Amino acid sequence: MIPVLRDAGLSSLLDGDSVATVADGLVFTEGPLWLPDGSLLFQDVKAEKTYHVAPDGSLHLLRDQTRAANGQTFDAEGRVIFCEQNGPADLADGP
């Protein structure tokens, strides 16, 4: 059985100075993914945009019209795979 540490909280993992605002005007963000170079990808799900935060802290629009992507991860070859809620209809219908 895996213990669930409900009372440990995120605050026990981060000190107060390690949380920063990277941008204003975002709608609903999700799915952070740290890249090997120290940069970060994240989704603005409702705005259907993917952003890249460079190691220097600068924010860049990486993808637009993301079909409501809400996260990403790496595949076995190190490529970034996006999870899109509103994918193409032909894939949603199955084989």
LUMKE-743085 format. One record per atom (N, C-alpha, C, O, CB): residue in three letters; residue number from 1; atom name; x, y, z. Coordinates in Angstrom, 2 decimals, m for minus. Glycine has a CB too. Layout:
residues N
R code pos site      c1      c2      c3
R  ALA NUM   CA       X       Y       Z
...
END
This chain:
residues 95
R code pos site      c1      c2      c3
R  MET   1    N    0.84   m1.18    0.00
R  MET   1   CA    0.00    0.00    0.00
R  MET   1    C    0.89    1.25    0.00
R  MET   1    O    1.90    1.30    0.70
R  MET   1   CB   m0.96    0.00    1.22
R  ILE   2    N    0.49    2.24   m0.79
R  ILE   2   CA    1.24    3.50   m0.88
R  ILE   2    C    0.63    4.50    0.09
R  ILE   2    O   m0.57    4.75    0.05
R  ILE   2   CB    1.22    4.07   m2.34
R  PRO   3    N    1.45    5.09    0.98
R  PRO   3   CA    0.89    6.07    1.92
R  PRO   3    C    0.53    7.37    1.20
R  PRO   3    O    1.24    7.81    0.29
R  PRO   3   CB    1.90    6.36    3.05
R  VAL   4    N   m0.57    7.97    1.60
R  VAL   4   CA   m1.01    9.25    1.07
R  VAL   4    C   m0.71   10.31    2.12
R  VAL   4    O   m1.20   10.24    3.24
R  VAL   4   CB   m2.54    9.24    0.70
R  LEU   5    N    0.10   11.28    1.75
R  LEU   5   CA    0.53   12.31    2.68
R  LEU   5    C   m0.27   13.60    2.45
R  LEU   5    O    0.26   14.57    1.91
R  LEU   5   CB    2.05   12.58    2.53
R  ARG   6    N   m1.52   13.59    2.85
R  ARG   6   CA   m2.39   14.73    2.60
R  ARG   6    C   m1.97   15.98    3.37
R  ARG   6    O   m2.15   17.09    2.88
R  ARG   6   CB   m3.80   14.38    2.95
R  ASP   7    N   m1.43   15.82    4.54
R  ASP   7   CA   m1.11   17.00    5.34
R  ASP   7    C    0.29   17.56    5.07
R  ASP   7    O    0.65   18.60    5.61
R  ASP   7   CB   m1.25   16.68    6.80
R  ALA   8    N    1.10   16.87    4.25
R  ALA   8   CA    2.44   17.37    3.95
R  ALA   8    C    2.36   18.64    3.11
R  ALA   8    O    3.08   19.60    3.38
R  ALA   8   CB    3.26   16.30    3.23
R  GLY   9    N    1.51   18.65    2.10
R  GLY   9   CA    1.26   19.84    1.29
R  GLY   9    C    2.43   20.28    0.44
R  GLY   9    O    3.58   19.90    0.67
R  GLY   9   CB    0.88   20.95    2.17
R  LEU  10    N    2.13   21.09   m0.56
R  LEU  10   CA    3.12   21.62   m1.47
R  LEU  10    C    4.10   22.53   m0.75
R  LEU  10    O    5.28   22.59   m1.12
R  LEU  10   CB    2.46   22.37   m2.60
R  SER  11    N    3.63   23.23    0.27
R  SER  11   CA    4.51   24.17    0.98
R  SER  11    C    5.70   23.47    1.63
R  SER  11    O    6.73   24.10    1.86
R  SER  11   CB    3.73   24.92    2.03
R  SER  12    N    5.59   22.18    1.92
R  SER  12   CA    6.73   21.47    2.49
R  SER  12    C    7.78   21.14    1.43
R  SER  12    O    8.91   20.80    1.77
R  SER  12   CB    6.26   20.20    3.17
R  LEU  13    N    7.41   21.24    0.15
R  LEU  13   CA    8.34   20.94   m0.93
R  LEU  13    C    9.05   22.18   m1.46
R  LEU  13    O   10.14   22.07   m2.03
R  LEU  13   CB    7.61   20.26   m2.05
R  LEU  14    N    8.45   23.35   m1.29
R  LEU  14   CA    8.99   24.60   m1.83
R  LEU  14    C    9.21   25.60   m0.71
R  LEU  14    O    8.43   25.67    0.24
R  LEU  14   CB    8.05   25.18   m2.89
R  ASP  15    N   10.28   26.37   m0.83
R  ASP  15   CA   10.40   27.48    0.11
R  ASP  15    C    9.66   28.66   m0.50
R  ASP  15    O    9.39   28.67   m1.70
R  ASP  15   CB   11.91   27.83    0.42
R  GLY  16    N    9.32   29.65    0.29
R  GLY  16   CA    8.51   30.77   m0.16
R  GLY  16    C    9.08   31.55   m1.32
R  GLY  16    O    8.33   32.17   m2.07
R  GLY  16   CB    8.29   31.69    0.96
R  ASP  17    N   10.39   31.54   m1.51
R  ASP  17   CA   11.02   32.31   m2.57
R  ASP  17    C   11.10   31.57   m3.89
R  ASP  17    O   11.55   32.16   m4.88
R  ASP  17   CB   12.39   32.72   m2.15
R  SER  18    N   10.69   30.31   m3.95
R  SER  18   CA   10.87   29.54   m5.17
R  SER  18    C    9.64   29.57   m6.09
R  SER  18    O    9.66   28.94   m7.15
R  SER  18   CB   11.21   28.12   m4.82
R  VAL  19    N    8.59   30.28   m5.72
R  VAL  19   CA    7.41   30.40   m6.54
R  VAL  19    C    7.38   31.79   m7.16
R  VAL  19    O    7.53   32.79   m6.45
R  VAL  19   CB    6.12   30.14   m5.72
R  ALA  20    N    7.20   31.86   m8.50
R  ALA  20   CA    7.22   33.16   m9.18
R  ALA  20    C    6.09   33.22  m10.21
R  ALA  20    O    5.65   32.20  m10.72
R  ALA  20   CB    8.58   33.39   m9.87
R  THR  21    N    5.64   34.42  m10.49
R  THR  21   CA    4.67   34.65  m11.55
R  THR  21    C    5.43   34.82  m12.85
R  THR  21    O    6.35   35.64  m12.94
R  THR  21   CB    3.78   35.90  m11.25
R  VAL  22    N    5.06   34.04  m13.87
R  VAL  22   CA    5.76   34.14  m15.16
R  VAL  22    C    5.03   35.02  m16.15
R  VAL  22    O    5.64   35.50  m17.11
R  VAL  22   CB    5.96   32.77  m15.75
R  ALA  23    N    3.73   35.23  m15.95
R  ALA  23   CA    2.96   36.07  m16.88
R  ALA  23    C    1.63   36.45  m16.26
R  ALA  23    O    1.11   35.74  m15.39
R  ALA  23   CB    2.73   35.33  m18.23
R  ASP  24    N    1.08   37.56  m16.70
R  ASP  24   CA   m0.26   37.97  m16.34
R  ASP  24    C   m1.17   37.74  m17.54
R  ASP  24    O   m0.68   37.59  m18.66
R  ASP  24   CB   m0.30   39.46  m15.89
R  GLY  25    N   m2.47   37.70  m17.31
R  GLY  25   CA   m3.42   37.60  m18.41
R  GLY  25    C   m3.68   36.19  m18.91
R  GLY  25    O   m4.35   36.03  m19.93
R  GLY  25   CB   m2.95   38.41  m19.52
R  LEU  26    N   m3.18   35.18  m18.23
R  LEU  26   CA   m3.46   33.80  m18.62
R  LEU  26    C   m4.84   33.42  m18.13
R  LEU  26    O   m5.33   33.99  m17.16
R  LEU  26   CB   m2.38   32.82  m18.06
R  VAL  27    N   m5.49   32.46  m18.79
R  VAL  27   CA   m6.86   32.10  m18.46
R  VAL  27    C   m6.91   30.95  m17.45
R  VAL  27    O   m7.42   31.11  m16.35
R  VAL  27   CB   m7.63   31.72  m19.72
R  PHE  28    N   m6.38   29.78  m17.83
R  PHE  28   CA   m6.42   28.59  m16.97
R  PHE  28    C   m5.22   27.72  m17.32
R  PHE  28    O   m5.21   27.07  m18.36
R  PHE  28   CB   m7.77   27.79  m17.14
R  THR  29    N   m4.23   27.72  m16.46
R  THR  29   CA   m2.97   27.03  m16.78
R  THR  29    C   m2.91   25.65  m16.15
R  THR  29    O   m3.47   25.40  m15.07
R  THR  29   CB   m1.78   27.87  m16.31
R  GLU  30    N   m2.23   24.75  m16.85
R  GLU  30   CA   m2.04   23.36  m16.40
R  GLU  30    C   m0.83   22.77  m17.07
R  GLU  30    O   m0.22   23.37  m17.96
R  GLU  30   CB   m3.29   22.51  m16.70
R  GLY  31    N   m0.48   21.57  m16.62
R  GLY  31   CA    0.46   20.70  m17.31
R  GLY  31    C    1.90   21.15  m17.39
R  GLY  31    O    2.50   21.04  m18.46
R  GLY  31   CB   m0.01   20.51  m18.62
R  PRO  32    N    2.50   21.65  m16.31
R  PRO  32   CA    3.90   22.06  m16.44
R  PRO  32    C    4.82   20.87  m16.73
R  PRO  32    O    4.64   19.78  m16.21
R  PRO  32   CB    4.36   22.76  m15.15
R  LEU  33    N    5.81   21.12  m17.59
R  LEU  33   CA    6.81   20.11  m17.91
R  LEU  33    C    8.17   20.79  m17.97
R  LEU  33    O    8.41   21.65  m18.82
R  LEU  33   CB    6.48   19.39  m19.26
R  TRP  34    N    9.06   20.40  m17.06
R  TRP  34   CA   10.43   20.94  m17.07
R  TRP  34    C   11.22   20.22  m18.15
R  TRP  34    O   11.20   18.99  m18.23
R  TRP  34   CB   11.11   20.78  m15.67
R  LEU  35    N   11.91   20.98  m18.96
R  LEU  35   CA   12.76   20.43  m20.02
R  LEU  35    C   14.20   20.31  m19.52
R  LEU  35    O   14.57   21.00  m18.57
R  LEU  35   CB   12.71   21.32  m21.29
R  PRO  36    N   15.00   19.45  m20.13
R  PRO  36   CA   16.37   19.23  m19.66
R  PRO  36    C   17.23   20.50  m19.61
R  PRO  36    O   18.17   20.56  m18.82
R  PRO  36   CB   17.05   18.23  m20.56
R  ASP  37    N   16.92   21.50  m20.42
R  ASP  37   CA   17.72   22.73  m20.41
R  ASP  37    C   17.31   23.70  m19.30
R  ASP  37    O   17.85   24.80  m19.21
R  ASP  37   CB   17.61   23.42  m21.74
R  GLY  38    N   16.35   23.30  m18.46
R  GLY  38   CA   15.89   24.15  m17.36
R  GLY  38    C   14.73   25.04  m17.74
R  GLY  38    O   14.27   25.84  m16.92
R  GLY  38   CB   17.02   24.99  m16.88
R  SER  39    N   14.24   24.93  m18.97
R  SER  39   CA   13.08   25.71  m19.37
R  SER  39    C   11.81   24.94  m19.01
R  SER  39    O   11.86   23.79  m18.58
R  SER  39   CB   13.13   26.02  m20.88
R  LEU  40    N   10.66   25.58  m19.21
R  LEU  40   CA    9.39   25.03  m18.79
R  LEU  40    C    8.36   25.18  m19.89
R  LEU  40    O    8.28   26.22  m20.53
R  LEU  40   CB    8.90   25.71  m17.50
R  LEU  41    N    7.56   24.13  m20.12
R  LEU  41   CA    6.39   24.22  m20.99
R  LEU  41    C    5.16   24.17  m20.10
R  LEU  41    O    5.15   23.45  m19.10
R  LEU  41   CB    6.36   23.07  m22.06
R  PHE  42    N    4.12   24.94  m20.45
R  PHE  42   CA    2.84   24.81  m19.77
R  PHE  42    C    1.72   25.20  m20.72
R  PHE  42    O    1.95   25.86  m21.73
R  PHE  42   CB    2.81   25.67  m18.50
R  GLN  43    N    0.52   24.79  m20.37
R  GLN  43   CA   m0.65   25.02  m21.19
R  GLN  43    C   m1.53   26.12  m20.58
R  GLN  43    O   m1.66   26.21  m19.36
R  GLN  43   CB   m1.45   23.74  m21.35
R  ASP  44    N   m2.11   26.95  m21.43
R  ASP  44   CA   m3.24   27.78  m21.06
R  ASP  44    C   m4.42   27.11  m21.75
R  ASP  44    O   m4.72   27.40  m22.91
R  ASP  44   CB   m3.05   29.33  m21.49
R  VAL  45    N   m5.10   26.22  m21.03
R  VAL  45   CA   m6.07   25.31  m21.61
R  VAL  45    C   m7.22   26.06  m22.29
R  VAL  45    O   m7.52   25.80  m23.45
R  VAL  45   CB   m6.63   24.38  m20.54
R  LYS  46    N   m7.84   26.99  m21.58
R  LYS  46   CA   m9.01   27.69  m22.12
R  LYS  46    C   m8.64   28.59  m23.30
R  LYS  46    O   m9.45   28.77  m24.21
R  LYS  46   CB   m9.68   28.54  m21.02
R  ALA  47    N   m7.44   29.15  m23.31
R  ALA  47   CA   m6.98   29.99  m24.43
R  ALA  47    C   m6.41   29.16  m25.57
R  ALA  47    O   m6.13   29.69  m26.64
R  ALA  47   CB   m5.93   30.99  m23.94
R  GLU  48    N   m6.25   27.85  m25.34
R  GLU  48   CA   m5.69   26.92  m26.33
R  GLU  48    C   m4.32   27.36  m26.83
R  GLU  48    O   m4.08   27.47  m28.03
R  GLU  48   CB   m6.63   26.77  m27.50
R  LYS  49    N   m3.42   27.59  m25.86
R  LYS  49   CA   m2.05   28.00  m26.18
R  LYS  49    C   m1.07   27.21  m25.32
R  LYS  49    O   m1.36   26.87  m24.18
R  LYS  49   CB   m1.87   29.52  m25.96
R  THR  50    N    0.10   26.92  m25.89
R  THR  50   CA    1.21   26.33  m25.16
R  THR  50    C    2.29   27.39  m25.05
R  THR  50    O    2.65   28.03  m26.05
R  THR  50   CB    1.75   25.03  m25.86
R  TYR  51    N    2.81   27.58  m23.85
R  TYR  51   CA    3.87   28.56  m23.62
R  TYR  51    C    5.16   27.87  m23.22
R  TYR  51    O    5.16   26.78  m22.64
R  TYR  51   CB    3.45   29.56  m22.54
R  HIS  52    N    6.26   28.52  m23.55
R  HIS  52   CA    7.61   28.08  m23.20
R  HIS  52    C    8.24   29.20  m22.38
R  HIS  52    O    8.32   30.34  m22.82
R  HIS  52   CB    8.47   27.75  m24.47
R  VAL  53    N    8.70   28.85  m21.17
R  VAL  53   CA    9.45   29.79  m20.34
R  VAL  53    C   10.92   29.40  m20.46
R  VAL  53    O   11.33   28.34  m19.98
R  VAL  53   CB    8.95   29.78  m18.83
R  ALA  54    N   11.70   30.26  m21.09
R  ALA  54   CA   13.13   30.00  m21.30
R  ALA  54    C   13.87   30.04  m19.97
R  ALA  54    O   13.36   30.59  m18.99
R  ALA  54   CB   13.73   31.02  m22.30
R  PRO  55    N   15.08   29.48  m19.92
R  PRO  55   CA   15.86   29.51  m18.68
R  PRO  55    C   16.09   30.93  m18.14
R  PRO  55    O   16.28   31.10  m16.93
R  PRO  55   CB   17.19   28.86  m18.91
R  ASP  56    N   16.07   31.94  m19.02
R  ASP  56   CA   16.26   33.31  m18.54
R  ASP  56    C   14.96   33.94  m18.01
R  ASP  56    O   14.95   35.09  m17.59
R  ASP  56   CB   16.81   34.17  m19.66
R  GLY  57    N   13.85   33.16  m18.05
R  GLY  57   CA   12.57   33.63  m17.53
R  GLY  57    C   11.67   34.28  m18.58
R  GLY  57    O   10.54   34.65  m18.26
R  GLY  57   CB   12.80   34.60  m16.44
R  SER  58    N   12.15   34.43  m19.81
R  SER  58   CA   11.32   35.04  m20.85
R  SER  58    C   10.24   34.06  m21.30
R  SER  58    O   10.46   32.85  m21.38
R  SER  58   CB   12.19   35.48  m22.05
R  LEU  59    N    9.06   34.60  m21.58
R  LEU  59   CA    7.90   33.81  m21.97
R  LEU  59    C    7.69   33.89  m23.48
R  LEU  59    O    7.75   34.97  m24.06
R  LEU  59   CB    6.64   34.29  m21.23
R  HIS  60    N    7.45   32.73  m24.11
R  HIS  60   CA    7.25   32.66  m25.55
R  HIS  60    C    6.05   31.79  m25.86
R  HIS  60    O    5.87   30.73  m25.25
R  HIS  60   CB    8.51   32.11  m26.25
R  LEU  61    N    5.22   32.22  m26.81
R  LEU  61   CA    4.13   31.39  m27.30
R  LEU  61    C    4.73   30.30  m28.18
R  LEU  61    O    5.39   30.60  m29.17
R  LEU  61   CB    3.07   32.24  m28.09
R  LEU  62    N    4.50   29.05  m27.82
R  LEU  62   CA    5.05   27.93  m28.57
R  LEU  62    C    4.03   27.36  m29.56
R  LEU  62    O    4.37   27.05  m30.70
R  LEU  62   CB    5.52   26.84  m27.62
R  ARG  63    N    2.79   27.22  m29.11
R  ARG  63   CA    1.73   26.66  m29.96
R  ARG  63    C    0.45   27.46  m29.74
R  ARG  63    O    0.17   27.92  m28.63
R  ARG  63   CB    1.50   25.15  m29.65
R  ASP  64    N   m0.33   27.62  m30.81
R  ASP  64   CA   m1.63   28.26  m30.75
R  ASP  64    C   m2.66   27.29  m31.32
R  ASP  64    O   m2.32   26.45  m32.15
R  ASP  64   CB   m1.64   29.63  m31.53
R  GLN  65    N   m3.91   27.39  m30.89
R  GLN  65   CA   m4.97   26.47  m31.31
R  GLN  65    C   m4.58   25.03  m30.99
R  GLN  65    O   m4.50   24.18  m31.88
R  GLN  65   CB   m5.25   26.63  m32.83
R  THR  66    N   m4.35   24.78  m29.71
R  THR  66   CA   m3.83   23.49  m29.25
R  THR  66    C   m4.89   22.41  m29.07
R  THR  66    O   m4.57   21.32  m28.58
R  THR  66   CB   m3.12   23.68  m27.97
R  ARG  67    N   m6.13   22.68  m29.45
R  ARG  67   CA   m7.23   21.72  m29.25
R  ARG  67    C   m7.41   21.41  m27.77
R  ARG  67    O   m7.66   20.27  m27.38
R  ARG  67   CB   m6.97   20.42  m30.03
R  ALA  68    N   m7.26   22.46  m26.94
R  ALA  68   CA   m7.45   22.36  m25.49
R  ALA  68    C   m6.44   21.40  m24.85
R  ALA  68    O   m6.79   20.63  m23.96
R  ALA  68   CB   m8.87   21.90  m25.17
R  ALA  69    N   m5.20   21.45  m25.30
R  ALA  69   CA   m4.16   20.63  m24.66
R  ALA  69    C   m4.09   21.00  m23.18
R  ALA  69    O   m4.16   22.18  m22.82
R  ALA  69   CB   m2.76   20.85  m25.35
R  ASN  70    N   m3.96   19.99  m22.34
R  ASN  70   CA   m3.90   20.27  m20.91
R  ASN  70    C   m2.67   19.69  m20.24
R  ASN  70    O   m2.57   19.68  m19.01
R  ASN  70   CB   m5.13   19.74  m20.24
R  GLY  71    N   m1.74   19.20  m21.01
R  GLY  71   CA   m0.52   18.69  m20.43
R  GLY  71    C    0.37   18.08  m21.49
R  GLY  71    O    0.00   17.96  m22.65
R  GLY  71   CB   m0.82   17.67  m19.37
R  GLN  72    N    1.56   17.71  m21.07
R  GLN  72   CA    2.52   17.09  m21.95
R  GLN  72    C    3.50   16.26  m21.12
R  GLN  72    O    3.64   16.46  m19.92
R  GLN  72   CB    3.28   18.14  m22.80
R  THR  73    N    4.16   15.34  m21.80
R  THR  73   CA    5.17   14.50  m21.15
R  THR  73    C    6.18   14.09  m22.22
R  THR  73    O    6.04   14.44  m23.39
R  THR  73   CB    4.51   13.24  m20.46
R  PHE  74    N    7.18   13.36  m21.80
R  PHE  74   CA    8.17   12.84  m22.73
R  PHE  74    C    7.84   11.40  m23.11
R  PHE  74    O    7.35   10.64  m22.28
R  PHE  74   CB    9.59   12.92  m22.13
R  ASP  75    N    8.10   11.04  m24.36
R  ASP  75   CA    7.98    9.63  m24.74
R  ASP  75    C    9.33    8.95  m24.50
R  ASP  75    O   10.27    9.59  m24.01
R  ASP  75   CB    7.53    9.47  m26.24
R  ALA  76    N    9.45    7.69  m24.84
R  ALA  76   CA   10.67    6.93  m24.57
R  ALA  76    C   11.89    7.47  m25.31
R  ALA  76    O   13.02    7.22  m24.91
R  ALA  76   CB   10.45    5.48  m24.95
R  GLU  77    N   11.66    8.23  m26.40
R  GLU  77   CA   12.77    8.79  m27.17
R  GLU  77    C   13.07   10.24  m26.80
R  GLU  77    O   13.90   10.89  m27.43
R  GLU  77   CB   12.46    8.70  m28.65
R  GLY  78    N   12.38   10.76  m25.78
R  GLY  78   CA   12.63   12.12  m25.33
R  GLY  78    C   11.85   13.20  m26.05
R  GLY  78    O   12.05   14.39  m25.81
R  GLY  78   CB   14.05   12.41  m25.45
R  ARG  79    N   10.94   12.79  m26.95
R  ARG  79   CA   10.09   13.76  m27.65
R  ARG  79    C    8.96   14.18  m26.73
R  ARG  79    O    8.53   13.42  m25.86
R  ARG  79   CB    9.53   13.15  m28.98
R  VAL  80    N    8.46   15.41  m26.91
R  VAL  80   CA    7.34   15.90  m26.12
R  VAL  80    C    6.04   15.45  m26.77
R  VAL  80    O    5.82   15.65  m27.96
R  VAL  80   CB    7.39   17.45  m25.98
R  ILE  81    N    5.18   14.83  m25.96
R  ILE  81   CA    3.87   14.37  m26.40
R  ILE  81    C    2.82   15.22  m25.69
R  ILE  81    O    2.85   15.34  m24.47
R  ILE  81   CB    3.66   12.84  m26.11
R  PHE  82    N    1.91   15.82  m26.45
R  PHE  82   CA    0.86   16.67  m25.89
R  PHE  82    C   m0.43   15.88  m25.72
R  PHE  82    O   m0.78   15.05  m26.56
R  PHE  82   CB    0.63   17.89  m26.78
R  CYS  83    N   m1.15   16.15  m24.64
R  CYS  83   CA   m2.47   15.58  m24.39
R  CYS  83    C   m3.51   16.63  m24.77
R  CYS  83    O   m3.61   17.66  m24.12
R  CYS  83   CB   m2.63   15.13  m22.89
R  GLU  84    N   m4.28   16.37  m25.83
R  GLU  84   CA   m5.27   17.31  m26.34
R  GLU  84    C   m6.67   16.78  m26.09
R  GLU  84    O   m6.99   15.65  m26.46
R  GLU  84   CB   m5.04   17.59  m27.84
R  GLN  85    N   m7.50   17.60  m25.46
R  GLN  85   CA   m8.88   17.20  m25.16
R  GLN  85    C   m9.76   17.15  m26.40
R  GLN  85    O  m10.68   16.34  m26.48
R  GLN  85   CB   m9.48   18.14  m24.15
R  ASN  86    N   m9.49   18.01  m27.36
R  ASN  86   CA  m10.34   18.12  m28.55
R  ASN  86    C   m9.56   17.70  m29.79
R  ASN  86    O   m9.37   18.50  m30.71
R  ASN  86   CB  m10.88   19.57  m28.71
R  GLY  87    N   m9.10   16.45  m29.81
R  GLY  87   CA   m8.33   15.94  m30.93
R  GLY  87    C   m9.18   15.75  m32.17
R  GLY  87    O  m10.39   15.96  m32.14
R  GLY  87   CB   m7.67   14.64  m30.55
R  PRO  88    N   m8.56   15.35  m33.26
R  PRO  88   CA   m9.30   15.14  m34.52
R  PRO  88    C  m10.39   14.08  m34.34
R  PRO  88    O  m10.20   13.08  m33.65
R  PRO  88   CB   m8.33   14.71  m35.64
R  ALA  89    N  m11.52   14.32  m34.98
R  ALA  89   CA  m12.67   13.40  m34.85
R  ALA  89    C  m12.32   12.00  m35.34
R  ALA  89    O  m12.81   11.02  m34.78
R  ALA  89   CB  m13.87   13.93  m35.64
R  ASP  90    N  m11.49   11.88  m36.38
R  ASP  90   CA  m11.18   10.55  m36.91
R  ASP  90    C  m10.42    9.70  m35.91
R  ASP  90    O  m10.53    8.48  m35.93
R  ASP  90   CB  m10.38   10.68  m38.18
R  LEU  91    N   m9.63   10.33  m35.02
R  LEU  91   CA   m8.93    9.56  m33.98
R  LEU  91    C   m9.88    9.21  m32.84
R  LEU  91    O   m9.76    8.15  m32.24
R  LEU  91   CB   m7.72   10.36  m33.43
R  ALA  92    N  m10.82   10.08  m32.55
R  ALA  92   CA  m11.76    9.84  m31.45
R  ALA  92    C  m12.71    8.69  m31.77
R  ALA  92    O  m13.21    8.04  m30.86
R  ALA  92   CB  m12.57   11.11  m31.16
R  ASP  93    N  m12.95    8.41  m33.06
R  ASP  93   CA  m13.86    7.35  m33.44
R  ASP  93    C  m13.25    5.96  m33.30
R  ASP  93    O  m13.97    4.96  m33.33
R  ASP  93   CB  m14.30    7.56  m34.85
R  GLY  94    N  m11.92    5.90  m33.13
R  GLY  94   CA  m11.26    4.60  m32.96
R  GLY  94    C  m10.95    3.92  m34.28
R  GLY  94    O  m11.30    4.42  m35.34
R  GLY  94   CB  m12.12    3.69  m32.11
R  PRO  95    N  m10.29    2.75  m34.18
R  PRO  95   CA   m9.89    2.04  m35.41
R  PRO  95    C  m11.07    1.42  m36.14
R  PRO  95    O  m10.89    0.80  m37.18
R  PRO  95   CB   m8.89    0.95  m35.09
END
